[in-house]
């Protein structure tokens, strides 16, 4: 026996009404978040890995947090290596709103749906979440249509990615990673632009970094994403540094002191190293192997 001929599950008018009701509900009970697409810089096609990604755009959109009693996951774990935050959250977004706001004709997004690996910045908790999976069939074909995406996310672990979204609260997350603070000798009319590259040549090696912040009171410039052209570890030292100004001219300034930022000021690396000398003989070439 066929379905009832007097009821039509494919009515465009009813589907549109149902979708508009869902959008209105999400706008009433949801939260304003920023959808941040991931930009793969240089994927390793052999091992399937990629170098640290960049996030250079953000799109404000409303999403509903399904976890009404708090974040899921393992929560805060206290281990011998520090604290791990393993919060999880599930966000619900309307397909129509995602298409209107994120996948527009005038931006760089070419995906037909939210992608795994992209980020969501929750303004409520000021936290970044990474999309781990996208469920596109819940609720299951109501009125023969799929009106929402369900995004299952985990707390994002920052790993020196480049954040240039234009939102200060998001971009400042870079300052929680490994950075250096350089004290400038001549701070008058510094001319350096936040986001531009800073370079220094040391014994034929070019050390590069991104200007992440500048304090015109203390004359300290903060540099992030430090690297070099020989693929070895190098860092900035006291001397001259170069960058470009707003019109593309090269600026040269002198720095006298180099120090780690506050994120590393409370690190216990030196404490562990000193304590290790009490029970590990580092004069041996292989202290963990068999004696010679």
TIVOKOL-20291 format. One line per 4 residues: number of its first residue (from 1); their letters; for each residue y, x, z of N, C-alpha, C. Coordinates in nm, 4 decimals. Layout:
% TIVOKOL-20291
NUM> A> Y:X:Z:Y:X:Z:Y:X:Z; ...
% end
This chain:
% TIVOKOL-20291
1> XXXX> -0.1193:0.0852:0.0000:0.0000:0.0000:0.0000:0.1239:0.0885:0.0000; 0.2180:0.0558:-0.0868:0.3398:0.1343:-0.0993:0.4364:0.1016:0.0136; 0.5423:0.1824:0.0257:0.6446:0.1569:0.1276:0.7207:0.0285:0.0961; 0.7870:-0.0224:0.1970:0.8583:-0.1495:0.1836:0.9686:-0.1374:0.0792
5> XXXX> 0.9689:-0.2276:-0.0168:1.0658:-0.2217:-0.1263:1.2054:-0.2632:-0.0834; 1.2178:-0.3281:0.0322:1.3480:-0.3786:0.0755:1.4277:-0.2759:0.1572; 1.3689:-0.1598:0.1840:1.4375:-0.0547:0.2575:1.4351:0.0722:0.1733; 1.5522:0.1306:0.1563:1.5671:0.2494:0.0724:1.6027:0.3702:0.1600
9> XXXX> 1.5126:0.4671:0.1654:1.5370:0.5873:0.2456:1.6274:0.6883:0.1745; 1.6584:0.6646:0.0502:1.7370:0.7610:-0.0274:1.8757:0.7090:-0.0616; 1.9281:0.6204:0.0197:2.0615:0.5682:-0.0058:2.1663:0.6762:0.0218; 2.2421:0.7133:-0.0797:2.3433:0.8181:-0.0652:2.4496:0.7779:0.0366
13> XXXX> 2.4865:0.6513:0.0389:2.5897:0.6065:0.1323:2.5419:0.6221:0.2767; 2.4174:0.5825:0.3044:2.3649:0.5936:0.4397:2.3424:0.7404:0.4787; 2.3001:0.8216:0.3848:2.2836:0.9634:0.4127:2.4174:1.0283:0.4482; 2.5225:0.9932:0.3739:2.6550:1.0492:0.4013:2.7074:1.0016:0.5362
17> XXXX> 2.6837:0.8747:0.5677:2.7267:0.8217:0.6971:2.6544:0.8932:0.8105; 2.5244:0.9098:0.7964:2.4448:0.9788:0.8984:2.4932:1.1229:0.9168; 2.5231:1.1912:0.8072:2.5697:1.3290:0.8143:2.7075:1.3375:0.8790; 2.7971:1.2445:0.8461:2.9312:1.2443:0.9062:2.9254:1.2173:1.0562
21> XXXX> 2.8328:1.1329:1.0992:2.8165:1.1059:1.2427:2.7706:1.2328:1.3150; 2.6784:1.3064:1.2537:2.6312:1.4313:1.3134:2.7446:1.5325:1.3236; 2.8247:1.5444:1.2186:2.9374:1.6388:1.2200:3.0365:1.6018:1.3299; 3.0663:1.4744:1.3421:3.1589:1.4304:1.4465:3.1019:1.4582:1.5851
25> XXXX> 2.9726:1.4394:1.6023:2.9099:1.4664:1.7314:2.9174:1.6150:1.7660; 2.8933:1.7007:1.6665:2.9011:1.8443:1.6908:3.0438:1.8868:1.7242; 3.1421:1.8229:1.6624:3.2810:1.8559:1.6907:3.3256:1.8058:1.8284; 3.2572:1.7043:1.8805:3.2900:1.6523:2.0133:3.2209:1.7332:2.1224
29> XXXX> 3.0918:1.7568:2.1060:3.0120:1.8188:2.2115:2.9866:1.9675:2.1883; 3.0280:2.0212:2.0745:2.9999:2.1608:2.0436:3.1060:2.2562:2.0938; 3.0912:2.3812:2.0544:3.1829:2.4884:2.0910:3.2332:2.5566:1.9646; 3.3554:2.6068:1.9705:3.4084:2.6869:1.8608:3.3464:2.8263:1.8673
33> XXXX> 3.2831:2.8674:1.7595:3.2229:3.0003:1.7508:3.2711:3.0658:1.6218; 3.2424:3.1953:1.6096:3.2728:3.2680:1.4866:3.1410:3.3141:1.4239; 3.1213:3.2745:1.2988:3.0051:3.3212:1.2233:3.0449:3.4518:1.1548; 2.9658:3.5588:1.1801:3.0003:3.6925:1.1310:2.8874:3.7423:1.0425
37> XXXX> 2.9051:3.7448:0.9116:2.7970:3.7920:0.8219:2.7798:3.9427:0.8285; 2.6570:3.9862:0.8150:2.6223:4.1289:0.8166:2.6321:4.1861:0.6757; 2.6899:4.3030:0.6653:2.7011:4.3721:0.5364:2.6173:4.4989:0.5434; 2.5059:4.5014:0.4700:2.4194:4.6191:0.4674:2.4871:4.7277:0.3844
41> XXXX> 2.5103:4.8434:0.4467:2.5840:4.9502:0.3785:2.4947:5.0250:0.2805; 2.3804:5.0729:0.3296:2.2937:5.1554:0.2444:2.1505:5.1394:0.2922; 2.0789:5.0463:0.2381:1.9424:5.0185:0.2816:1.8468:5.1273:0.2363; 1.7574:5.1655:0.3272:1.6518:5.2602:0.2959:1.5364:5.1818:0.2338
45> XXXX> 1.5205:5.1935:0.1022:1.4189:5.1149:0.0316:1.2775:5.1681:0.0540; 1.2639:5.2887:0.1107:1.1314:5.3462:0.1348:1.0740:5.2925:0.2657; 1.1522:5.3023:0.3734:1.1053:5.2574:0.5042:1.1545:5.1180:0.5402; 1.2410:5.0611:0.4575:1.2903:4.9266:0.4838:1.3952:4.9189:0.5922
49> XXXX> 1.4515:5.0327:0.6310:1.5547:5.0354:0.7338:1.6921:5.0406:0.6684; 1.7940:5.0333:0.7526:1.9299:5.0477:0.7021:2.0124:5.1215:0.8059; 2.1151:5.1898:0.7599:2.2076:5.2568:0.8505:2.2883:5.1506:0.9230; 2.3609:5.1864:1.0305:2.4386:5.0849:1.1017:2.5221:4.9991:1.0072
53> XXXX> 2.5097:4.8684:1.0233:2.5753:4.7741:0.9328:2.7232:4.7605:0.9665; 2.7942:4.6933:0.8786:2.9339:4.6607:0.9029:2.9490:4.5088:0.9075; 3.0475:4.4650:0.9829:3.0812:4.3230:0.9931:3.2312:4.3128:0.9694; 3.2690:4.2758:0.8488:3.4091:4.2835:0.8105:3.4739:4.1479:0.7843
57> XXXX> 3.4129:4.0401:0.8308:3.4739:3.9080:0.8150:3.4195:3.8151:0.9222; 3.4912:3.7074:0.9474:3.4477:3.6092:1.0471:3.4978:3.4718:1.0042; 3.4208:3.3682:1.0419:3.4528:3.2317:1.0015:3.4376:3.1403:1.1228; 3.5452:3.0769:1.1607:3.5440:2.9886:1.2769:3.4813:2.8545:1.2394
61> XXXX> 3.3843:2.8118:1.3214:3.3137:2.6877:1.2935:3.2600:2.6324:1.4246; 3.2409:2.5028:1.4295:3.1863:2.4406:1.5506:3.0343:2.4381:1.5452; 2.9725:2.4704:1.6591:2.8270:2.4641:1.6729:2.7936:2.4064:1.8100; 2.6799:2.3396:1.8165:2.6327:2.2826:1.9422:2.5297:2.3761:2.0045
65> XXXX> 2.5471:2.4052:2.1340:2.4522:2.4895:2.2059:2.3433:2.4006:2.2636; 2.2222:2.4175:2.2169:2.1119:2.3319:2.2607:2.0703:2.3615:2.4045; 2.0984:2.4817:2.4530:2.0594:2.5202:2.5887:2.1622:2.4657:2.6881; 2.1422:2.3437:2.7341:2.2423:2.2773:2.8175:2.2406:2.3273:2.9618
69> XXXX> 2.1321:2.3897:3.0053:2.1216:2.4354:3.1438:2.1377:2.5867:3.1570; 2.1829:2.6519:3.0530:2.1989:2.7966:3.0570:2.1187:2.8637:2.9476; 2.1388:2.9927:2.9328:2.0691:3.0675:2.8285:1.9208:3.0766:2.8586; 1.8399:3.0778:2.7510:1.6965:3.1006:2.7637:1.6693:3.2509:2.7660
73> XXXX> 1.5440:3.2870:2.7499:1.5075:3.4274:2.7478:1.4729:3.4804:2.8855; 1.4609:3.6130:2.8947:1.4221:3.6782:3.0193:1.5385:3.7022:3.1125; 1.6610:3.6729:3.0672:1.7768:3.6925:3.1534:1.8096:3.8392:3.1724; 1.8595:3.8747:3.2903:1.8983:4.0122:3.3207:1.7810:4.0862:3.3845
77> XXXX> 1.7399:4.1947:3.3200:1.6296:4.2757:3.3707:1.6841:4.4077:3.4248; 1.6451:4.4411:3.5477:1.6864:4.5663:3.6090:1.5704:4.6657:3.5977; 1.5886:4.7682:3.5153:1.4845:4.8664:3.4914:1.5316:5.0039:3.5364; 1.4419:5.1014:3.5283:1.4763:5.2386:3.5664:1.5804:5.2995:3.4731
81> XXXX> 1.5990:5.2390:3.3548:1.6951:5.2910:3.2588:1.8257:5.2116:3.2587; 1.8399:5.1169:3.3487:1.9629:5.0388:3.3554:1.9349:4.8896:3.3475; 2.0361:4.8154:3.3112:2.0265:4.6695:3.3040:2.0107:4.6274:3.1586; 1.9145:4.5430:3.1313:1.8963:4.4854:2.9990:1.9249:4.3355:3.0059
85> XXXX> 2.0098:4.2890:2.9173:2.0435:4.1468:2.9115:1.9678:4.0853:2.7941; 1.8734:3.9978:2.8245:1.7883:3.9383:2.7213:1.8100:3.7882:2.7137; 1.9340:3.7484:2.7023:1.9665:3.6068:2.6892:1.9345:3.5587:2.5483; 1.8904:3.4345:2.5393:1.8640:3.3697:2.4109:1.9344:3.2350:2.4071
89> XXXX> 1.9725:3.1936:2.2891:2.0415:3.0657:2.2729:2.0051:3.0050:2.1382; 2.0127:2.8745:2.1313:1.9868:2.8020:2.0069:2.1118:2.7242:1.9685; 2.1650:2.7519:1.8506:2.2859:2.6870:1.8011:2.2487:2.5901:1.6888; 2.3166:2.4766:1.6870:2.2965:2.3772:1.5816:2.4267:2.3635:1.5039
93> XXXX> 2.4190:2.3764:1.3731:2.5359:2.3670:1.2872:2.5048:2.2725:1.1716; 2.6027:2.1944:1.1331:2.5855:2.1025:1.0204:2.5861:2.1792:0.8887; 2.4923:2.1455:0.8010:2.4855:2.2124:0.6707:2.6157:2.1960:0.5926; 2.6687:2.0748:0.5935:2.7894:2.0469:0.5158:2.9066:2.1292:0.5662
97> XXXX> 2.9205:2.1418:0.6988:3.0306:2.2189:0.7558:3.0114:2.3680:0.7297; 2.8867:2.4155:0.7339:2.8631:2.5575:0.7060:2.8995:2.5902:0.5618; 2.8663:2.4993:0.4705:2.9013:2.5208:0.3304:3.0527:2.5179:0.3103; 3.1204:2.4251:0.3767:3.2656:2.4136:0.3622:3.3398:2.5309:0.4235
101> XXXX> 3.2899:2.5826:0.5364:3.3633:2.6828:0.6122:3.3216:2.8252:0.5794; 3.1909:2.8490:0.5660:3.1408:2.9849:0.5467:3.1105:3.0119:0.3999; 3.0274:2.9289:0.3399:2.9873:2.9529:0.2006:3.0836:2.8829:0.1048; 3.2047:2.9365:0.1025:3.3059:2.8806:0.0131:3.3110:2.9607:-0.1166
105> XXXX> 3.3816:2.9054:-0.2130:3.3885:2.9715:-0.3429:3.4778:3.0942:-0.3404; 3.5618:3.1108:-0.2363:3.6603:3.2186:-0.2360:3.6264:3.3292:-0.1363; 3.5015:3.3387:-0.0931:3.4663:3.4488:-0.0048:3.3433:3.5212:-0.0585; 3.2938:3.6188:0.0188:3.1873:3.7066:-0.0291:3.0474:3.6558:0.0030
109> XXXX> 3.0344:3.5408:0.0696:2.9040:3.4917:0.1103:2.8327:3.4305:-0.0101; 2.7154:3.4841:-0.0426:2.6383:3.4304:-0.1550:2.5072:3.3671:-0.1106; 2.4784:3.3684:0.0191:2.3561:3.3077:0.0689:2.3726:3.1560:0.0746; 2.2640:3.0841:0.0505:2.2715:2.9377:0.0524:2.2551:2.8822:0.1932
113> XXXX> 2.2257:2.9685:0.2911:2.2078:2.9239:0.4288:2.2424:3.0390:0.5225; 2.2545:3.0132:0.6530:2.2739:3.1229:0.7479:2.1582:3.2223:0.7394; 2.1895:3.3499:0.7563:2.0898:3.4546:0.7373:2.0503:3.5179:0.8702; 1.9236:3.5540:0.8800:1.8783:3.6325:0.9934:1.9483:3.7681:0.9914
117> XXXX> 1.9933:3.8112:1.1068:2.0658:3.9378:1.1169:2.2149:3.9196:1.1283; 2.2674:3.8052:1.0821:2.4096:3.7769:1.1003:2.4379:3.7484:1.2474; 2.5651:3.7510:1.2835:2.6046:3.7369:1.4232:2.6826:3.6085:1.4473; 2.6763:3.5621:1.5698:2.7575:3.4495:1.6163:2.8308:3.4942:1.7420
121> XXXX> 2.9618:3.4820:1.7404:3.0419:3.5164:1.8582:3.0762:3.3885:1.9325; 3.0228:3.3770:2.0532:3.0453:3.2593:2.1358:3.1707:3.2819:2.2195; 3.2770:3.2102:2.1869:3.4031:3.2292:2.2584:3.3930:3.1861:2.4036; 3.3013:3.0947:2.4345:3.2866:3.0455:2.5712:3.2475:3.1580:2.6659
125> XXXX> 3.1512:3.2406:2.6264:3.1049:3.3498:2.7115:3.1507:3.4869:2.6636; 3.2241:3.4898:2.5518:3.2722:3.6148:2.4919:3.1549:3.7101:2.4652; 3.0493:3.6552:2.4074:2.9313:3.7348:2.3778:2.8883:3.7211:2.2335; 2.8225:3.8257:2.1824:2.7697:3.8266:2.0470:2.6205:3.7971:2.0501
129> XXXX> 2.5781:3.7076:1.9599:2.4371:3.6737:1.9472:2.3931:3.7008:1.8039; 2.2736:3.7554:1.7897:2.2179:3.7831:1.6579:2.1182:3.6753:1.6204; 2.1297:3.6254:1.4969:2.0390:3.5219:1.4477:1.9024:3.5849:1.4207; 1.8004:3.5342:1.4897:1.6650:3.5857:1.4734:1.5831:3.5006:1.3766
133> XXXX> 1.6063:3.3702:1.3756:1.5355:3.2814:1.2830:1.6210:3.1586:1.2571; 1.6020:3.1001:1.1414:1.6771:2.9812:1.1002:1.5778:2.8697:1.0712; 1.5830:2.7631:1.1514:1.4989:2.6459:1.1305:1.5780:2.5439:1.0488; 1.5268:2.5080:0.9323:1.6015:2.4202:0.8426:1.5349:2.2838:0.8238
137> XXXX> 1.4318:2.2535:0.9010:1.3636:2.1243:0.8853:1.3571:2.0458:1.0160; 1.4569:2.0597:1.0990:1.4688:1.9787:1.2206:1.6117:1.9257:1.2304; 1.6277:1.7946:1.2484:1.5246:1.6895:1.2507:1.4584:1.6733:1.1133; 1.3351:1.6270:1.1141:1.2507:1.6326:0.9956:1.2829:1.5191:0.8981
141> XXXX> 1.3672:1.5474:0.7993:1.3962:1.4586:0.6870:1.4353:1.3172:0.7328; 1.5341:1.3093:0.8226:1.5875:1.1785:0.8582:1.6616:1.1206:0.7376; 1.6257:0.9982:0.6999:1.6814:0.9344:0.5794:1.6619:1.0238:0.4570; 1.5497:1.0980:0.4559:1.5116:1.1849:0.3432:1.6133:1.2956:0.3183
145> XXXX> 1.6770:1.3447:0.4260:1.7748:1.4514:0.4115:1.7703:1.5428:0.5327; 1.8077:1.6677:0.5120:1.8129:1.7665:0.6201:1.9590:1.7990:0.6487; 2.0166:1.7468:0.7565:2.1613:1.7602:0.7770:2.2056:1.8834:0.8548; 2.1144:1.9543:0.9237:2.1567:2.0631:1.0114:2.0686:2.1864:0.9947
149> XXXX> 2.1214:2.2987:1.0448:2.0444:2.4203:1.0643:2.0342:2.4446:1.2151; 1.9195:2.4930:1.2580:1.9010:2.5301:1.3975:1.8816:2.6815:1.4019; 1.9752:2.7502:1.4663:1.9768:2.8953:1.4676:1.9275:2.9466:1.6024; 1.8146:3.0146:1.6023:1.7620:3.0729:1.7250:1.8102:3.2170:1.7346
153> XXXX> 1.8803:3.2461:1.8422:1.9517:3.3730:1.8529:1.9171:3.4472:1.9813; 1.9395:3.5781:1.9786:1.9263:3.6629:2.0957:2.0539:3.7425:2.1145; 2.0752:3.7841:2.2379:2.1933:3.8647:2.2689:2.1953:3.9898:2.1822; 2.3070:4.0168:2.1205:2.3187:4.1291:2.0281:2.3382:4.2594:2.1046
157> XXXX> 2.2603:4.3619:2.0686:2.2746:4.4943:2.1272:2.3566:4.5806:2.0320; 2.4767:4.6143:2.0737:2.5659:4.6930:1.9884:2.5117:4.8344:1.9711; 2.5095:4.8815:1.8444:2.4538:5.0134:1.8134:2.5430:5.0845:1.7122; 2.6703:5.0974:1.7488:2.7675:5.1724:1.6684:2.7975:5.1049:1.5342
161> XXXX> 2.7774:4.9735:1.5256:2.8153:4.9023:1.4030:2.9679:4.8959:1.3921; 3.0149:4.8843:1.2702:3.1589:4.8777:1.2428:3.2023:4.7317:1.2439; 3.2890:4.6955:1.3381:3.3376:4.5586:1.3518:3.4834:4.5523:1.3090; 3.5082:4.4933:1.1939:3.6443:4.4760:1.1417:3.6619:4.3312:1.0980
165> XXXX> 3.6487:4.2400:1.1921:3.6523:4.0978:1.1613:3.7931:4.0394:1.1623; 3.8876:4.1113:1.2203:4.0227:4.0570:1.2340:4.0437:3.9812:1.3630; 3.9390:3.9638:1.4436:3.9486:3.8987:1.5745:3.9448:4.0085:1.6803; 4.0525:4.0215:1.7585:4.0669:4.1336:1.8512:3.9537:4.1392:1.9528
169> XXXX> 3.9144:4.0248:2.0083:3.8090:4.0240:2.1095:3.6769:4.0736:2.0540; 3.6527:4.0494:1.9248:3.5284:4.0955:1.8628:3.5384:4.2431:1.8262; 3.6479:4.2814:1.7631:3.6621:4.4198:1.7178:3.6672:4.5179:1.8344; 3.7186:4.4753:1.9500:3.7280:4.5655:2.0655:3.5926:4.5976:2.1264
173> XXXX> 3.4870:4.5282:2.0819:3.3530:4.5612:2.1298:3.3161:4.7040:2.0895; 3.3763:4.7534:1.9808:3.3527:4.8912:1.9395:3.3869:4.9901:2.0506; 3.4849:4.9553:2.1332:3.5291:5.0472:2.2382:3.4262:5.0614:2.3484; 3.3243:4.9739:2.3508:3.2197:4.9853:2.4524:3.1124:5.0853:2.4115
177> XXXX> 3.1167:5.1317:2.2865:3.0212:5.2300:2.2403:3.0716:5.3713:2.2615; 3.0115:5.4655:2.1920:3.0511:5.6056:2.2068:3.1838:5.6287:2.1352; 3.2846:5.6666:2.2096:3.4157:5.6959:2.1537:3.4720:5.8207:2.2199; 3.5750:5.8758:2.1572:3.6481:5.9893:2.2135:3.7949:5.9521:2.2275
181> XXXX> 3.8564:6.0094:2.3290:3.9994:5.9910:2.3480:4.0692:6.1235:2.3200; 4.1638:6.1211:2.2253:4.2371:6.2410:2.1858:4.3814:6.2295:2.2312; 4.4296:6.3318:2.3033:4.5683:6.3341:2.3492:4.6541:6.3999:2.2435; 4.7578:6.3306:2.2006:4.8452:6.3795:2.0947:4.9624:6.4574:2.1530
185> XXXX> 4.9980:6.5683:2.0861:5.1136:6.6461:2.1284:5.2419:6.5780:2.0860; 5.2533:6.5482:1.9569:5.3725:6.4838:1.9021:5.3403:6.3382:1.8746; 5.3863:6.2510:1.9623:5.3554:6.1092:1.9470:5.4675:6.0314:1.8798; 5.5778:6.0979:1.8502:5.6895:6.0268:1.7878:5.6522:5.9850:1.6462
189> XXXX> 5.6685:5.8573:1.6195:5.6367:5.8034:1.4877:5.4969:5.8475:1.4438; 5.3986:5.8059:1.5216:5.2622:5.8529:1.4972:5.2151:5.8226:1.3554; 5.2393:5.7023:1.3063:5.2068:5.6700:1.1687:5.0617:5.6378:1.1416; 4.9709:5.6684:1.2351:4.8307:5.6392:1.2140:4.8066:5.4887:1.2180
193> XXXX> 4.7130:5.4437:1.1376:4.6807:5.3021:1.1270:4.5435:5.2777:1.1892; 4.5369:5.1809:1.2813:4.4088:5.1452:1.3411:4.3135:5.0941:1.2326; 4.1961:5.1494:1.2290:4.0985:5.1160:1.1255:4.0855:5.2221:1.0191; 4.1869:5.3088:1.0060:4.1782:5.4173:0.9082:4.0908:5.5308:0.9600
197> XXXX> 4.0534:5.6188:0.8682:3.9670:5.7300:0.9029:4.0483:5.8488:0.9531; 3.9972:5.9144:1.0551:4.0563:6.0366:1.1094:3.9622:6.1515:1.0780; 4.0157:6.2644:1.0319:3.9325:6.3776:0.9921:3.9803:6.5055:1.0596; 3.8864:6.5984:1.0739:3.9153:6.7323:1.1261:3.8145:6.8284:1.0656
201> XXXX> 3.8630:6.9434:1.0175:3.7761:7.0424:0.9558:3.7487:7.1532:1.0561; 3.6192:7.1739:1.0845:3.5755:7.2741:1.1814:3.4721:7.3656:1.1161; 3.5117:7.4898:1.0902:3.4208:7.5893:1.0307:3.3564:7.5371:0.9029; 3.4354:7.4752:0.8192:3.3863:7.4248:0.6921:3.3197:7.2900:0.6988
205> XXXX> 3.3033:7.2328:0.8175:3.2416:7.1013:0.8347:3.3511:6.9986:0.8594; 3.3452:6.8878:0.7883:3.4443:6.7816:0.8047:3.3922:6.6771:0.9020; 3.4604:6.6638:1.0143:3.4256:6.5641:1.1149:3.5124:6.4416:1.0911; 3.4518:6.3242:1.0890:3.5234:6.2007:1.0611:3.5036:6.1006:1.1740
209> XXXX> 3.5955:6.0085:1.1844:3.5873:5.9006:1.2824:3.6857:5.7913:1.2467; 3.6678:5.6767:1.3063:3.7580:5.5640:1.2816:3.8551:5.5482:1.3971; 3.9816:5.5305:1.3654:4.0834:5.5081:1.4677:4.0640:5.3676:1.5232; 4.0169:5.3596:1.6481:3.9848:5.2300:1.7075:4.0982:5.1741:1.7918
213> XXXX> 4.1810:5.2610:1.8522:4.2895:5.2140:1.9385:4.3895:5.3262:1.9585; 4.5119:5.2878:1.9974:4.6154:5.3866:2.0280:4.7039:5.3323:2.1392; 4.7241:5.4135:2.2421:4.8087:5.3778:2.3560:4.9375:5.4572:2.3455; 5.0483:5.3890:2.3131:5.1745:5.4585:2.2935:5.2430:5.4979:2.4239
217> XXXX> 5.1837:5.4593:2.5380:5.2378:5.5002:2.6677:5.1765:5.6331:2.7107; 5.0444:5.6433:2.6991:4.9756:5.7671:2.7370:4.9583:5.8633:2.6205; 4.9943:5.8203:2.5004:4.9792:5.9016:2.3787:4.8334:5.9412:2.3541; 4.7438:5.8484:2.3800:4.6008:5.8735:2.3606:4.5507:5.7862:2.2467
221> XXXX> 4.4810:5.8480:2.1528:4.4218:5.7763:2.0411:4.2701:5.7749:2.0602; 4.2086:5.6587:2.0429:4.0652:5.6425:2.0620:3.9954:5.6415:1.9268; 3.8911:5.7227:1.9145:3.8189:5.7386:1.7884:3.6744:5.6932:1.8076; 3.6255:5.6126:1.7133:3.4880:5.5626:1.7169:3.4159:5.6007:1.5877
225> XXXX> 3.2832:5.5768:1.5831:3.1994:5.6025:1.4649:3.2156:5.7463:1.4157; 3.1899:5.8404:1.5031:3.2097:5.9811:1.4724:3.0884:6.0350:1.3979; 3.1150:6.1083:1.2905:3.0099:6.1690:1.2110:3.0615:6.2920:1.1400; 2.9767:6.3517:1.0568:3.0159:6.4726:0.9843:2.9471:6.4739:0.8495
229> XXXX> 2.9959:6.5628:0.7619:2.9428:6.5655:0.6255:2.8177:6.6514:0.6115; 2.7716:6.7153:0.7198:2.6482:6.7931:0.7120:2.5322:6.7250:0.7849; 2.5550:6.5993:0.8266:2.4515:6.5178:0.8912:2.4032:6.5764:1.0236; 2.4830:6.6631:1.0858:2.4516:6.7172:1.2167:2.5548:6.6683:1.3185
233> XXXX> 2.5227:6.6848:1.4455:2.6145:6.6373:1.5486:2.7328:6.7318:1.5622; 2.8505:6.6774:1.5430:2.9761:6.7477:1.5678:3.0719:6.6480:1.6315; 3.1732:6.6998:1.6967:3.2730:6.6128:1.7567:3.4102:6.6760:1.7420; 3.5117:6.5992:1.7698:3.6480:6.6488:1.7575:3.6781:6.7486:1.8691
237> XXXX> 3.7620:6.8476:1.8383:3.8061:6.9450:1.9369:3.9584:6.9523:1.9331; 4.0151:7.0276:2.0262:4.1597:7.0483:2.0272:4.2015:7.1192:1.8986; 4.3035:7.0684:1.8344:4.3485:7.1245:1.7075:4.4228:7.0197:1.6277; 4.4214:7.0337:1.4960:4.4909:6.9401:1.4088:4.3936:6.8383:1.3527
241> XXXX> 4.4436:6.7166:1.3358:4.3658:6.6079:1.2765:4.4494:6.5437:1.1670; 4.3820:6.4809:1.0716:4.4491:6.4202:0.9573:4.4082:6.2753:0.9406; 4.5008:6.1973:0.8863:4.4723:6.0590:0.8504:4.5759:6.0153:0.7478; 4.5647:5.8908:0.7037:4.6583:5.8361:0.6063:4.7474:5.7332:0.6728
245> XXXX> 4.8742:5.7290:0.6280:4.9659:5.6289:0.6807:4.9550:5.5009:0.5986; 5.0488:5.4101:0.6197:5.0423:5.2790:0.5557:5.0580:5.2857:0.4041; 5.1213:5.3890:0.3522:5.1429:5.3979:0.2072:5.0549:5.5044:0.1430; 4.9590:5.5582:0.2181:4.8624:5.6504:0.1605:4.8970:5.7969:0.1712
249> XXXX> 5.0048:5.8327:0.2420:5.0387:5.9731:0.2601:4.9547:6.0344:0.3720; 4.9229:6.1629:0.3586:4.8430:6.2322:0.4592:4.9304:6.2728:0.5766; 4.8866:6.2389:0.6969:4.9565:6.2752:0.8194:4.8737:6.3768:0.8956; 4.9407:6.4767:0.9498:4.8743:6.5791:1.0295:4.9353:6.5807:1.1683
253> XXXX> 4.8499:6.5686:1.2702:4.8951:6.5703:1.4085:4.8094:6.6675:1.4883; 4.8609:6.7089:1.6035:4.7910:6.8030:1.6896:4.7407:6.7324:1.8144; 4.6151:6.7578:1.8482:4.5572:6.7031:1.9713:4.5251:6.8197:2.0650; 4.5489:6.7995:2.1938:4.5312:6.9072:2.2910:4.4125:6.8871:2.3828
257> XXXX> 4.3672:6.7643:2.3980:4.2573:6.7382:2.4909:4.1650:6.6344:2.4313; 4.0389:6.6478:2.4644:3.9386:6.5548:2.4164:3.8580:6.5079:2.5364; 3.8423:6.3776:2.5501:3.7650:6.3244:2.6616:3.6971:6.1954:2.6229; 3.5849:6.1652:2.6902:3.5134:6.0414:2.6634:3.5880:5.9244:2.7252
261> XXXX> 3.5619:5.8063:2.6710:3.6325:5.6889:2.7197:3.5728:5.6385:2.8498; 3.6294:5.5298:2.8996:3.5864:5.4781:3.0285:3.4422:5.4296:3.0272; 3.3909:5.3927:2.9110:3.2529:5.3453:2.9034:3.1549:5.4561:2.9411; 3.1926:5.5828:2.9144:3.1060:5.6938:2.9497:3.1462:5.7603:3.0817
265> XXXX> 3.2612:5.7229:3.1358:3.3089:5.7891:3.2564:3.2152:5.7674:3.3743; 3.1479:5.6539:3.3784:3.0573:5.6239:3.4895:2.9113:5.6526:3.4557; 2.8867:5.7157:3.3403:2.7488:5.7471:3.3020:2.6901:5.8511:3.3970; 2.5582:5.8516:3.4076:2.4907:5.9400:3.5021:2.4107:6.0498:3.4319
269> XXXX> 2.4508:6.0848:3.3104:2.3773:6.1868:3.2368:2.3740:6.3186:3.3124; 2.4910:6.3646:3.3590:2.4972:6.4919:3.4306:2.4202:6.4851:3.5619; 2.4245:6.3686:3.6289:2.3508:6.3546:3.7553:2.2007:6.3688:3.7333; 2.1492:6.3039:3.6279:2.0064:6.3151:3.5984:1.9697:6.4589:3.5600
273> XXXX> 2.0585:6.5244:3.4855:2.0308:6.6611:3.4438:2.0251:6.7550:3.5635; 2.1188:6.7382:3.6565:2.1205:6.8236:3.7759:1.9991:6.7965:3.8642; 1.9647:6.6690:3.8813:1.8490:6.6347:3.9640:1.7199:6.6845:3.9021; 1.7136:6.6876:3.7688:1.5926:6.7324:3.7016:1.5640:6.8793:3.7231
277> XXXX> 1.6685:6.9587:3.7506:1.6479:7.1008:3.7739:1.5674:7.1282:3.9004; 1.5594:7.0300:3.9911:1.4877:7.0495:4.1163:1.3358:7.0469:4.0979; 1.2881:6.9859:3.9909:1.1423:6.9747:3.9758:1.0932:7.0042:3.8343; 1.1816:7.0373:3.7415:1.1404:7.0743:3.6063:1.1970:7.2115:3.5742
281> XXXX> 1.1130:7.3016:3.5307:1.1552:7.4370:3.4939:1.1918:7.4368:3.3462; 1.3211:7.4272:3.3185:1.3670:7.4193:3.1800:1.3709:7.5564:3.1130; 1.3351:7.6622:3.1871:1.3282:7.7939:3.1235:1.2036:7.8071:3.0379; 1.1049:7.7228:3.0618:0.9854:7.7223:2.9793:1.0145:7.6601:2.8441
285> XXXX> 0.9499:7.7109:2.7419:0.9696:7.6520:2.6082:0.9032:7.5166:2.5961; 0.7962:7.4942:2.6752:0.7263:7.3659:2.6730:0.6862:7.3296:2.8156; 0.7817:7.2811:2.8965:0.7520:7.2557:3.0387:0.6503:7.1460:3.0611; 0.6237:7.0621:2.9616:0.5292:6.9518:2.9781:0.3906:6.9834:2.9223
289> XXXX> 0.3724:7.1017:2.8655:0.2432:7.1388:2.8092:0.1652:7.2319:2.9002; 0.0608:7.2894:2.8453:-0.0218:7.3820:2.9203:0.0507:7.5159:2.9383; 0.0334:7.5826:3.0522:0.0992:7.7142:3.0714:0.0408:7.8182:2.9778; 0.1212:7.9167:2.9495:0.0764:8.0247:2.8598:-0.0252:8.1130:2.9327
% end
